Amino acid sequence: MSLEEYGVAMDDDEIARCLESMGVGTLAFGDERGGYAIPMSFGYDSVNDRCIFQFSFGEDSRKATYIEQDNRVSLSVFEWNSVTDWRSVVVQGTLEPVPEERNAKTAGIFAAHAKIASLEVFRRPYDELEFEWYELRIDEKQGRQSIQ
């Protein structure tokens, strides 16, 4: 079997369109102890080639622990409709807090593109959670899609 039988590579424009339309994916952290991956809503900023996240942190947050130790992450997104209609993208880069003066613009990008997930997963009052904006500064990206 050739690699084409498993789809074709996406160019940068196709990857950008995929990231803009998806709005949710799996964000993965890792270190010498192992990895940690979580589903996350995100907004893609095509002008600055970055993904925007609004993290919520509770007490003893694993997410916060991984961010403090290493800011290198991977984000994967995929859409599967059938064996002949699918696409997936993986981006890697560094995760950085967004400076407070850019929060309004960042929130607008997130609102325009993210698929909002429920915060019910935390099972605690919202006022006990901390919310912070982060951006994934992409330095590697690749995508594959079904043969059109």
N, C-alpha and C positions, 0 to 999 in steps of 0.2 A: 504494500500500500504506500502511496506517495503522501506527502504532507498535505497536498491540495485536497485530498479526500477528507481531511479534517478541517477544511475551511481555508480561507485566505487571510493574509495579513491586512490589517486596516491601516490607511494612511492617517496622518495627523488630523486632518479635517474630519474624517469618519470617527476617530477616537473622540474628538471634541464634541461632535454631535451626540455620540453615545453618552458621554459623561453629562452633558447638559440635560439630556432627557431622562436619565435613570433616577437620580435623586436619592438612591439608597444603595448601600453596598456593605461589604464586610471589611472592616478596618483591622489590620493585624499588626500586633507589636511582638517583639521577640527579644530574648537575651539568652545568656548562658544557662538560665534555669528552664528555658522553654519558651513557648509562645502563648499569646492571648489574642483571640480574635472576637470581635463583637459586631453585630449589625449596627449600622449608623446611617442616619440621614445626612446628606451633604448637598451643597450647591456648588456647581462648577463655574468658575470665573474664567471664561475663554480669553479675555483680554490679558490677564496676568498669569494664565496657565496654572491655576491653583484650585484646590478643593477646600470649601469652607465647612466647618463643623461647629455646632454649638454643643459643647460637652456639658453634661450635668454630673456633678460629683457629690456623692454622699460620703458619710463617714466610712473610713477604711476602703476607699475606692481603689480597685485594682488598676483601673485606667490611669488614675493620677500617679500611682506608683510607677507604672511603665513609662509614663511621660517624663517623670522626674529623672528616671534612670537613663533613658535613651530616646531621642526624638525621631529615630529612623522607623518608618512605617511602610506598609503596603496597603493599598485599597484595591479590592476586586469587585467588579460589577458584572452582571450577566443578564441576558434576556434570552429565554428559550421558549419558542412557540412550537417548534417541531424539529425533527432531525435535519430538515432542509431550511429552517428559518431560525437562526440564533446568532448571537454576537456576545463577545466578552472582552473586557478591558482590565488590565492590571497596571496600576501606576505605583511608583515607589518614590519616596522622597523624605523630606524632613517635616516634622510637625512643630509649628511655632505658634505661640500666643499672638493674637492680633492686638496691636496697640489700641488702647481705649478710644483714641481720637478717630479711629477708622471703624468703630463698631457699627455706626449707622449704615454706612455703605456695605459693610460685610453682611449685616442683617438683611439688607435688600437683595443681595445676591443669593443668600440662603433661601429667603422667602420665594424668590422667583423660580428656583430649580429643585429644591429639596422635596422629598416625599416625607412628610412629618410622621414620625413614629410616636407612639404613646409613651408617656413617662410613667405609666402605671407599673412598669416593670420594677420600679424602685420600692413600691409599697410603703411609702412614707410621704408625709406632707411636703408639698413643693417648697415651702419656706425652710425646710431642712436641707435643701439641695443648693449647691453653688453652681452657677452657670457661667461659662467662659467661652469666648470665641477662639477658635484655632484655625490655622490654615495649613494645608499640606502643600508644601512647595515641591512641585514635581520635578524630578531630575531624570526619571526613566519612565517610559510608557510603551505599552504594546497592546495590540488588540487583534482579535481574529473574529471572523464572521463566516457564516455559511456562504457557499458559492452562490452568487446571485443569478 
